[in-house]
Amino acid sequence: MGFYVNPPNQSKESFLIGHGIAIPSRTMSWDQVPAGSLPVVLMNNGHFSAAGIAYKPEELAEFTRSDDPRPRTIYVVKIEDLMQVCNDPYFAKYVKDNKLI
């Protein structure tokens, strides 16, 4: 798992509520992802939360495994918005190299 949402001026939760569409399920198939968007899975890890960007089908499958009991919410977020809050330069390269936007 490699790319995470880390907004500089607000919580991950606030960003996802403001910029994402919550999916009312613990799972989602890759073919349900709208063009120009990616799923982001907000996981409750007990002492902290993590918002992982599911940038390919394998990542989505890993983040939504049925044997993982941690509470989670899946959001669909426009890639343009994710570019502003993922401070990993490899994410921008991945998006460009794979022509995601």
N, CA, C and O atoms as a GROMACS GRO file, in nm:
protein
  404
    1MET      N    1   0.086  -0.118   0.000
    1MET     CA    2   0.000   0.000   0.000
    1MET      C    3   0.089   0.123   0.000
    1MET      O    4   0.181   0.135   0.081
    2GLY      N    5   0.060   0.213  -0.093
    2GLY     CA    6   0.158   0.316  -0.108
    2GLY      C    7   0.119   0.460  -0.097
    2GLY      O    8   0.202   0.539  -0.051
    3PHE      N    9   0.000   0.504  -0.136
    3PHE     CA   10  -0.031   0.646  -0.141
    3PHE      C   11  -0.144   0.679  -0.043
    3PHE      O   12  -0.244   0.607  -0.034
    4TYR      N   13  -0.126   0.790   0.030
    4TYR     CA   14  -0.221   0.828   0.133
    4TYR      C   15  -0.261   0.973   0.120
    4TYR      O   16  -0.185   1.056   0.069
    5VAL      N   17  -0.382   1.004   0.167
    5VAL     CA   18  -0.434   1.139   0.172
    5VAL      C   19  -0.383   1.204   0.299
    5VAL      O   20  -0.407   1.155   0.409
    6ASN      N   21  -0.312   1.317   0.284
    6ASN     CA   22  -0.261   1.393   0.398
    6ASN      C   23  -0.278   1.542   0.372
    6ASN      O   24  -0.181   1.611   0.339
    7PRO      N   25  -0.400   1.594   0.387
    7PRO     CA   26  -0.422   1.736   0.361
    7PRO      C   27  -0.347   1.823   0.463
    7PRO      O   28  -0.343   1.791   0.581
    8PRO      N   29  -0.288   1.933   0.416
    8PRO     CA   30  -0.207   2.015   0.507
    8PRO      C   31  -0.288   2.099   0.605
    8PRO      O   32  -0.239   2.130   0.714
    9ASN      N   33  -0.412   2.136   0.570
    9ASN     CA   34  -0.486   2.232   0.653
    9ASN      C   35  -0.617   2.181   0.709
    9ASN      O   36  -0.698   2.259   0.759
   10GLN      N   37  -0.639   2.051   0.700
   10GLN     CA   38  -0.762   1.993   0.755
   10GLN      C   39  -0.740   1.844   0.777
   10GLN      O   40  -0.640   1.788   0.733
   11SER      N   41  -0.833   1.783   0.845
   11SER     CA   42  -0.821   1.640   0.870
   11SER      C   43  -0.854   1.562   0.742
   11SER      O   44  -0.919   1.613   0.651
   12LYS      N   45  -0.809   1.439   0.738
   12LYS     CA   46  -0.842   1.351   0.625
   12LYS      C   47  -0.993   1.335   0.615
   12LYS      O   48  -1.050   1.336   0.506
   13GLU      N   49  -1.056   1.320   0.731
   13GLU     CA   50  -1.201   1.301   0.735
   13GLU      C   51  -1.274   1.421   0.674
   13GLU      O   52  -1.366   1.403   0.595
   14SER      N   53  -1.232   1.542   0.712
   14SER     CA   54  -1.295   1.663   0.657
   14SER      C   55  -1.275   1.673   0.506
   14SER      O   56  -1.367   1.707   0.432
   15PHE      N   57  -1.153   1.642   0.461
   15PHE     CA   58  -1.126   1.645   0.318
   15PHE      C   59  -1.217   1.547   0.244
   15PHE      O   60  -1.278   1.583   0.143
   16LEU      N   61  -1.227   1.425   0.294
   16LEU     CA   62  -1.307   1.323   0.225
   16LEU      C   63  -1.455   1.358   0.225
   16LEU      O   64  -1.524   1.334   0.126
   17ILE      N   65  -1.504   1.413   0.334
   17ILE     CA   66  -1.645   1.454   0.338
   17ILE      C   67  -1.670   1.567   0.237
   17ILE      O   68  -1.774   1.569   0.171
   18GLY      N   69  -1.575   1.660   0.226
   18GLY     CA   70  -1.592   1.773   0.136
   18GLY      C   71  -1.564   1.745  -0.010
   18GLY      O   72  -1.619   1.812  -0.098
   19HIS      N   73  -1.478   1.646  -0.039
   19HIS     CA   74  -1.436   1.622  -0.176
   19HIS      C   75  -1.472   1.484  -0.230
   19HIS      O   76  -1.450   1.456  -0.348
   20GLY      N   77  -1.525   1.399  -0.147
   20GLY     CA   78  -1.554   1.263  -0.191
   20GLY      C   79  -1.702   1.229  -0.184
   20GLY      O   80  -1.782   1.304  -0.129
   21ILE      N   81  -1.734   1.117  -0.241
   21ILE     CA   82  -1.868   1.060  -0.232
   21ILE      C   83  -1.854   0.928  -0.157
   21ILE      O   84  -1.784   0.838  -0.203
   22ALA      N   85  -1.919   0.919  -0.042
   22ALA     CA   86  -1.911   0.797   0.039
   22ALA      C   87  -1.989   0.684  -0.029
   22ALA      O   88  -2.099   0.705  -0.080
   23ILE      N   89  -1.931   0.567  -0.028
   23ILE     CA   90  -1.993   0.447  -0.083
   23ILE      C   91  -2.053   0.369   0.033
   23ILE      O   92  -1.981   0.336   0.128
   24PRO      N   93  -2.182   0.340   0.030
   24PRO     CA   94  -2.246   0.274   0.144
   24PRO      C   95  -2.221   0.123   0.150
   24PRO      O   96  -2.314   0.044   0.162
   25SER      N   97  -2.095   0.085   0.142
   25SER     CA   98  -2.058  -0.056   0.146
   25SER      C   99  -1.914  -0.067   0.193
   25SER      O  100  -1.837   0.028   0.184
   26ARG      N  101  -1.878  -0.184   0.245
   26ARG     CA  102  -1.738  -0.208   0.284
   26ARG      C  103  -1.654  -0.255   0.168
   26ARG      O  104  -1.532  -0.268   0.180
   27THR      N  105  -1.718  -0.280   0.054
   27THR     CA  106  -1.645  -0.324  -0.065
   27THR      C  107  -1.691  -0.246  -0.187
   27THR      O  108  -1.795  -0.181  -0.187
   28MET      N  109  -1.610  -0.255  -0.290
   28MET     CA  110  -1.640  -0.188  -0.416
   28MET      C  111  -1.559  -0.259  -0.523
   28MET      O  112  -1.445  -0.298  -0.498
   29SER      N  113  -1.616  -0.276  -0.641
   29SER     CA  114  -1.538  -0.338  -0.749
   29SER      C  115  -1.473  -0.227  -0.833
   29SER      O  116  -1.524  -0.116  -0.842
   30TRP      N  117  -1.361  -0.261  -0.893
   30TRP     CA  118  -1.285  -0.163  -0.969
   30TRP      C  119  -1.366  -0.106  -1.085
   30TRP      O  120  -1.349   0.010  -1.121
   31ASP      N  121  -1.453  -0.186  -1.144
   31ASP     CA  122  -1.532  -0.136  -1.258
   31ASP      C  123  -1.641  -0.038  -1.216
   31ASP      O  124  -1.709   0.018  -1.303
   32GLN      N  125  -1.660  -0.017  -1.087
   32GLN     CA  126  -1.756   0.083  -1.038
   32GLN      C  127  -1.692   0.220  -1.021
   32GLN      O  128  -1.761   0.318  -0.994
   33VAL      N  129  -1.560   0.229  -1.038
   33VAL     CA  130  -1.488   0.354  -1.017
   33VAL      C  131  -1.510   0.444  -1.139
   33VAL      O  132  -1.477   0.406  -1.251
   34PRO      N  133  -1.564   0.565  -1.117
   34PRO     CA  134  -1.586   0.656  -1.230
   34PRO      C  135  -1.454   0.703  -1.291
   34PRO      O  136  -1.354   0.718  -1.220
   35ALA      N  137  -1.453   0.726  -1.421
   35ALA     CA  138  -1.335   0.780  -1.488
   35ALA      C  139  -1.297   0.913  -1.423
   35ALA      O  140  -1.384   0.994  -1.390
   36GLY      N  141  -1.168   0.935  -1.406
   36GLY     CA  142  -1.119   1.060  -1.346
   36GLY      C  143  -1.122   1.062  -1.195
   36GLY      O  144  -1.092   1.164  -1.133
   37SER      N  145  -1.159   0.950  -1.134
   37SER     CA  146  -1.167   0.939  -0.988
   37SER      C  147  -1.094   0.814  -0.942
   37SER      O  148  -1.064   0.725  -1.021
   38LEU      N  149  -1.068   0.808  -0.812
   38LEU     CA  150  -1.012   0.688  -0.750
   38LEU      C  151  -1.080   0.665  -0.616
   38LEU      O  152  -1.125   0.761  -0.553
   39PRO      N  153  -1.088   0.542  -0.572
   39PRO     CA  154  -1.140   0.514  -0.438
   39PRO      C  155  -1.034   0.550  -0.334
   39PRO      O  156  -0.915   0.530  -0.354
   40VAL      N  157  -1.081   0.601  -0.223
   40VAL     CA  158  -0.997   0.626  -0.106
   40VAL      C  159  -1.064   0.555   0.009
   40VAL      O  160  -1.183   0.574   0.034
   41VAL      N  161  -0.988   0.472   0.080
   41VAL     CA  162  -1.044   0.394   0.189
   41VAL      C  163  -0.995   0.453   0.320
   41VAL      O  164  -0.875   0.450   0.351
   42LEU      N  165  -1.089   0.507   0.398
   42LEU     CA  166  -1.059   0.562   0.530
   42LEU      C  167  -1.071   0.449   0.631
   42LEU      O  168  -1.179   0.396   0.654
   43MET      N  169  -0.957   0.411   0.690
   43MET     CA  170  -0.951   0.299   0.785
   43MET      C  171  -0.930   0.353   0.926
   43MET      O  172  -0.847   0.442   0.948
   44ASN      N  173  -1.004   0.298   1.019
   44ASN     CA  174  -0.985   0.330   1.160
   44ASN      C  175  -0.887   0.228   1.217
   44ASN      O  176  -0.918   0.110   1.227
   45ASN      N  177  -0.769   0.276   1.256
   45ASN     CA  178  -0.665   0.189   1.310
   45ASN      C  179  -0.658   0.196   1.462
   45ASN      O  180  -0.556   0.159   1.521
   46GLY      N  181  -0.763   0.241   1.526
   46GLY     CA  182  -0.762   0.252   1.671
   46GLY      C  183  -0.716   0.389   1.716
   46GLY      O  184  -0.798   0.477   1.740
   47HIS      N  185  -0.584   0.408   1.726
   47HIS     CA  186  -0.529   0.536   1.772
   47HIS      C  187  -0.521   0.641   1.663
   47HIS      O  188  -0.502   0.759   1.691
   48PHE      N  189  -0.534   0.599   1.538
   48PHE     CA  190  -0.527   0.694   1.427
   48PHE      C  191  -0.605   0.637   1.308
   48PHE      O  192  -0.637   0.518   1.302
   49SER      N  193  -0.634   0.725   1.214
   49SER     CA  194  -0.699   0.680   1.091
   49SER      C  195  -0.601   0.697   0.976
   49SER      O  196  -0.506   0.775   0.984
   50ALA      N  197  -0.625   0.623   0.870
   50ALA     CA  198  -0.545   0.634   0.749
   50ALA      C  199  -0.640   0.637   0.631
   50ALA      O  200  -0.741   0.567   0.629
   51ALA      N  201  -0.607   0.719   0.532
   51ALA     CA  202  -0.688   0.730   0.411
   51ALA      C  203  -0.603   0.688   0.293
   51ALA      O  204  -0.530   0.768   0.235
   52GLY      N  205  -0.613   0.561   0.257
   52GLY     CA  206  -0.531   0.505   0.150
   52GLY      C  207  -0.598   0.520   0.015
   52GLY      O  208  -0.717   0.493  -0.002
   53ILE      N  209  -0.519   0.565  -0.082
   53ILE     CA  210  -0.568   0.580  -0.219
   53ILE      C  211  -0.554   0.445  -0.289
   53ILE      O  212  -0.444   0.392  -0.302
   54ALA      N  213  -0.666   0.392  -0.334
   54ALA     CA  214  -0.665   0.265  -0.408
   54ALA      C  215  -0.645   0.300  -0.555
   54ALA      O  216  -0.741   0.320  -0.629
   55TYR      N  217  -0.518   0.306  -0.596
   55TYR     CA  218  -0.484   0.356  -0.729
   55TYR      C  219  -0.486   0.248  -0.837
   55TYR      O  220  -0.470   0.279  -0.955
   56LYS      N  221  -0.506   0.124  -0.798
   56LYS     CA  222  -0.517   0.014  -0.894
   56LYS      C  223  -0.602  -0.095  -0.831
   56LYS      O  224  -0.621  -0.095  -0.710
   57PRO      N  225  -0.654  -0.189  -0.910
   57PRO     CA  226  -0.744  -0.292  -0.857
   57PRO      C  227  -0.687  -0.370  -0.739
   57PRO      O  228  -0.760  -0.402  -0.645
   58GLU      N  229  -0.560  -0.402  -0.744
   58GLU     CA  230  -0.499  -0.480  -0.635
   58GLU      C  231  -0.499  -0.404  -0.504
   58GLU      O  232  -0.516  -0.464  -0.397
   59GLU      N  233  -0.479  -0.273  -0.511
   59GLU     CA  234  -0.483  -0.191  -0.389
   59GLU      C  235  -0.624  -0.187  -0.332
   59GLU      O  236  -0.642  -0.198  -0.211
   60LEU      N  237  -0.724  -0.173  -0.418
   60LEU     CA  238  -0.862  -0.172  -0.372
   60LEU      C  239  -0.895  -0.305  -0.304
   60LEU      O  240  -0.958  -0.307  -0.199
   61ALA      N  241  -0.854  -0.415  -0.364
   61ALA     CA  242  -0.879  -0.546  -0.305
   61ALA      C  243  -0.811  -0.559  -0.168
   61ALA      O  244  -0.870  -0.614  -0.075
   62GLU      N  245  -0.689  -0.508  -0.156
   62GLU     CA  246  -0.617  -0.516  -0.028
   62GLU      C  247  -0.684  -0.431   0.079
   62GLU      O  248  -0.698  -0.474   0.193
   63PHE      N  249  -0.726  -0.311   0.043
   63PHE     CA  250  -0.790  -0.220   0.140
   63PHE      C  251  -0.928  -0.269   0.183
   63PHE      O  252  -0.976  -0.228   0.288
   64THR      N  253  -0.992  -0.354   0.104
   64THR     CA  254  -1.130  -0.395   0.134
   64THR      C  255  -1.142  -0.545   0.162
   64THR      O  256  -1.249  -0.603   0.145
   65ARG      N  257  -1.034  -0.606   0.206
   65ARG     CA  258  -1.036  -0.750   0.236
   65ARG      C  259  -1.145  -0.782   0.339
   65ARG      O  260  -1.162  -0.711   0.438
   66SER      N  261  -1.218  -0.888   0.315
   66SER     CA  262  -1.327  -0.926   0.405
   66SER      C  263  -1.277  -0.980   0.539
   66SER      O  264  -1.351  -0.981   0.637
   67ASP      N  265  -1.151  -1.023   0.545
   67ASP     CA  266  -1.098  -1.076   0.671
   67ASP      C  267  -1.036  -0.966   0.758
   67ASP      O  268  -0.982  -0.996   0.865
   68ASP      N  269  -1.044  -0.841   0.715
   68ASP     CA  270  -0.993  -0.728   0.793
   68ASP      C  271  -1.111  -0.662   0.864
   68ASP      O  272  -1.195  -0.600   0.800
   69PRO      N  273  -1.119  -0.676   0.999
   69PRO     CA  274  -1.237  -0.628   1.071
   69PRO      C  275  -1.237  -0.477   1.100
   69PRO      O  276  -1.336  -0.426   1.153
   70ARG      N  277  -1.130  -0.406   1.067
   70ARG     CA  278  -1.125  -0.263   1.102
   70ARG      C  279  -1.238  -0.186   1.034
   70ARG      O  280  -1.272  -0.212   0.918
   71PRO      N  281  -1.296  -0.092   1.106
   71PRO     CA  282  -1.400  -0.007   1.046
   71PRO      C  283  -1.341   0.073   0.929
   71PRO      O  284  -1.228   0.120   0.936
   72ARG      N  285  -1.418   0.087   0.823
   72ARG     CA  286  -1.370   0.160   0.706
   72ARG      C  287  -1.487   0.224   0.633
   72ARG      O  288  -1.601   0.180   0.643
   73THR      N  289  -1.454   0.329   0.560
   73THR     CA  290  -1.549   0.392   0.469
   73THR      C  291  -1.476   0.415   0.338
   73THR      O  292  -1.363   0.463   0.336
   74ILE      N  293  -1.542   0.381   0.229
   74ILE     CA  294  -1.485   0.403   0.096
   74ILE      C  295  -1.544   0.532   0.040
   74ILE      O  296  -1.666   0.553   0.044
   75TYR      N  297  -1.457   0.616  -0.013
   75TYR     CA  298  -1.498   0.739  -0.081
   75TYR      C  299  -1.446   0.735  -0.224
   75TYR      O  300  -1.339   0.679  -0.250
   76VAL      N  301  -1.520   0.793  -0.315
   76VAL     CA  302  -1.472   0.813  -0.451
   76VAL      C  303  -1.436   0.961  -0.461
   76VAL      O  304  -1.518   1.048  -0.433
   77VAL      N  305  -1.311   0.987  -0.503
   77VAL     CA  306  -1.259   1.124  -0.505
   77VAL      C  307  -1.196   1.152  -0.641
   77VAL      O  308  -1.129   1.065  -0.698
   78LYS      N  309  -1.218   1.270  -0.694
   78LYS     CA  310  -1.157   1.308  -0.821
   78LYS      C  311  -1.005   1.310  -0.806
   78LYS      O  312  -0.951   1.357  -0.705
   79ILE      N  313  -0.938   1.260  -0.907
   79ILE     CA  314  -0.792   1.252  -0.904
   79ILE      C  315  -0.731   1.391  -0.891
   79ILE      O  316  -0.630   1.408  -0.821
   80GLU      N  317  -0.789   1.490  -0.956
   80GLU     CA  318  -0.738   1.627  -0.946
   80GLU      C  319  -0.735   1.673  -0.800
   80GLU      O  320  -0.641   1.741  -0.759
   81ASP      N  321  -0.836   1.637  -0.722
   81ASP     CA  322  -0.839   1.674  -0.580
   81ASP      C  323  -0.734   1.595  -0.502
   81ASP      O  324  -0.670   1.649  -0.411
   82LEU      N  325  -0.716   1.468  -0.537
   82LEU     CA  326  -0.616   1.386  -0.468
   82LEU      C  327  -0.475   1.437  -0.492
   82LEU      O  328  -0.389   1.425  -0.405
   83MET      N  329  -0.449   1.493  -0.610
   83MET     CA  330  -0.316   1.547  -0.640
   83MET      C  331  -0.277   1.658  -0.543
   83MET      O  332  -0.159   1.683  -0.521
   84GLN      N  333  -0.378   1.724  -0.485
   84GLN     CA  334  -0.351   1.834  -0.393
   84GLN      C  335  -0.320   1.788  -0.250
   84GLN      O  336  -0.264   1.863  -0.171
   85VAL      N  337  -0.354   1.665  -0.218
   85VAL     CA  338  -0.341   1.620  -0.079
   85VAL      C  339  -0.257   1.494  -0.061
   85VAL      O  340  -0.244   1.443   0.050
   86CYS      N  341  -0.201   1.444  -0.168
   86CYS     CA  342  -0.108   1.331  -0.158
   86CYS      C  343   0.030   1.389  -0.182
   86CYS      O  344   0.065   1.426  -0.295
   87ASN      N  345   0.109   1.398  -0.077
   87ASN     CA  346   0.239   1.464  -0.089
   87ASN      C  347   0.350   1.369  -0.134
   87ASN      O  348   0.468   1.398  -0.112
   88ASP      N  349   0.315   1.260  -0.194
   88ASP     CA  350   0.413   1.165  -0.246
   88ASP      C  351   0.435   1.193  -0.396
   88ASP      O  352   0.342   1.178  -0.475
   89PRO      N  353   0.555   1.234  -0.435
   89PRO     CA  354   0.578   1.266  -0.576
   89PRO      C  355   0.557   1.148  -0.669
   89PRO      O  356   0.531   1.167  -0.788
   90TYR      N  357   0.566   1.027  -0.618
   90TYR     CA  358   0.543   0.909  -0.702
   90TYR      C  359   0.396   0.894  -0.740
   90TYR      O  360   0.364   0.832  -0.842
   91PHE      N  361   0.307   0.951  -0.660
   91PHE     CA  362   0.166   0.948  -0.696
   91PHE      C  363   0.142   1.030  -0.822
   91PHE      O  364   0.075   0.985  -0.915
   92ALA      N  365   0.197   1.151  -0.825
   92ALA     CA  366   0.183   1.236  -0.944
   92ALA      C  367   0.243   1.167  -1.066
   92ALA      O  368   0.186   1.173  -1.175
   93LYS      N  369   0.356   1.103  -1.049
   93LYS     CA  370   0.420   1.030  -1.159
   93LYS      C  371   0.332   0.914  -1.204
   93LYS      O  372   0.316   0.891  -1.324
   94TYR      N  373   0.275   0.840  -1.108
   94TYR     CA  374   0.187   0.728  -1.142
   94TYR      C  375   0.067   0.777  -1.222
   94TYR      O  376   0.030   0.717  -1.323
   95VAL      N  377   0.007   0.886  -1.178
   95VAL     CA  378  -0.110   0.941  -1.247
   95VAL      C  379  -0.072   0.981  -1.389
   95VAL      O  380  -0.144   0.949  -1.484
   96LYS      N  381   0.041   1.049  -1.404
   96LYS     CA  382   0.086   1.093  -1.537
   96LYS      C  383   0.121   0.974  -1.625
   96LYS      O  384   0.075   0.966  -1.739
   97ASP      N  385   0.202   0.882  -1.574
   97ASP     CA  386   0.247   0.767  -1.652
   97ASP      C  387   0.132   0.678  -1.699
   97ASP      O  388   0.138   0.618  -1.806
   98ASN      N  389   0.026   0.671  -1.618
   98ASN     CA  390  -0.088   0.586  -1.651
   98ASN      C  391  -0.204   0.663  -1.713
   98ASN      O  392  -0.313   0.609  -1.734
   99LYS      N  393  -0.179   0.791  -1.741
   99LYS     CA  394  -0.277   0.877  -1.807
   99LYS      C  395  -0.415   0.870  -1.740
   99LYS      O  396  -0.518   0.853  -1.806
  100LEU      N  397  -0.413   0.884  -1.607
  100LEU     CA  398  -0.538   0.875  -1.531
  100LEU      C  399  -0.621   1.003  -1.542
  100LEU      O  400  -0.743   1.001  -1.524
  101ILE      N  401  -0.554   1.115  -1.571
  101ILE     CA  402  -0.627   1.240  -1.597
  101ILE      C  403  -0.561   1.310  -1.713
  101ILE      O  404  -0.605   1.418  -1.754
   0.00000   0.00000   0.00000
